Amino acid sequence: MPAIEQPRVAQLIRETRQHLNLSQVKLATMLGVSFHSINRWENGRTQPSPLAMKQIQELLEQMGEAGEELLAKYF
């Protein structure tokens, strides 16, 4: 999986969360990470680990059409 630039990762996390209508806390729970991780990713302070990116990609695959659009846009 190719690396995504930091500003695009932040945008991906935010858009995924918005499509799912989830808070940062709820998305963190779904991905098995802390709220602080989601917050840092979304604000561009850090990037998800390769494992977390794989989980995000799998989540997008489960989202159906909206997820497919995000996969095409970011991956």
C-alpha positions in Angstrom: 0.0 0.0 0.0 1.5 3.3 -1.0 2.2 5.9 1.6 -0.3 8.8 1.7 1.0 12.3 2.4 0.2 13.7 5.9 -2.4 16.4 4.8 -4.2 13.8 2.8 -4.2 11.3 5.7 -5.8 14.0 7.9 -8.5 14.6 5.2 -9.1 10.9 4.8 -9.7 10.4 8.5 -12.0 13.4 8.7 -14.0 12.4 5.6 -14.3 8.7 6.7 -15.6 9.9 10.1 -18.1 12.3 8.5 -19.4 9.6 6.1 -19.9 7.3 9.0 -21.4 10.1 11.2 -19.1 9.2 14.0 -17.3 11.2 16.7 -13.5 10.8 17.0 -14.1 8.7 20.1 -16.4 6.3 18.3 -14.1 6.0 15.3 -11.2 5.3 17.7 -13.2 2.5 19.3 -14.0 1.0 15.9 -10.3 1.0 14.9 -9.0 -0.1 18.3 -7.0 3.1 18.9 -7.2 5.9 21.4 -9.2 9.1 20.8 -5.9 11.0 21.0 -4.6 9.0 18.0 -7.6 9.9 15.9 -7.3 13.5 17.0 -3.6 13.7 16.1 -4.2 12.0 12.8 -7.0 14.3 11.9 -5.1 17.4 12.9 -2.0 16.4 11.0 0.3 16.0 14.0 1.0 12.3 13.4 0.3 9.6 10.9 -1.4 6.2 11.4 0.9 3.2 11.6 0.8 0.8 8.7 -1.5 -1.5 10.7 -3.9 1.3 11.4 -3.9 2.3 7.7 -4.8 -1.3 6.8 -7.7 -1.2 9.3 -8.8 2.1 7.8 -8.6 0.6 4.3 -10.7 -2.4 5.5 -13.2 -0.1 7.1 -13.6 1.8 3.8 -14.1 -1.5 2.0 -17.0 -2.3 4.3 -18.6 1.1 3.8 -19.9 0.3 0.3 -20.2 3.0 -2.3 -19.0 5.9 -0.1 -16.0 3.8 1.0 -15.2 2.9 -2.6 -15.1 6.6 -3.5 -12.7 7.3 -0.6 -10.5 4.4 -1.6 -10.3 5.7 -5.1 -9.6 9.2 -3.9 -6.9 8.4 -1.3 -5.4 4.9 -2.2 
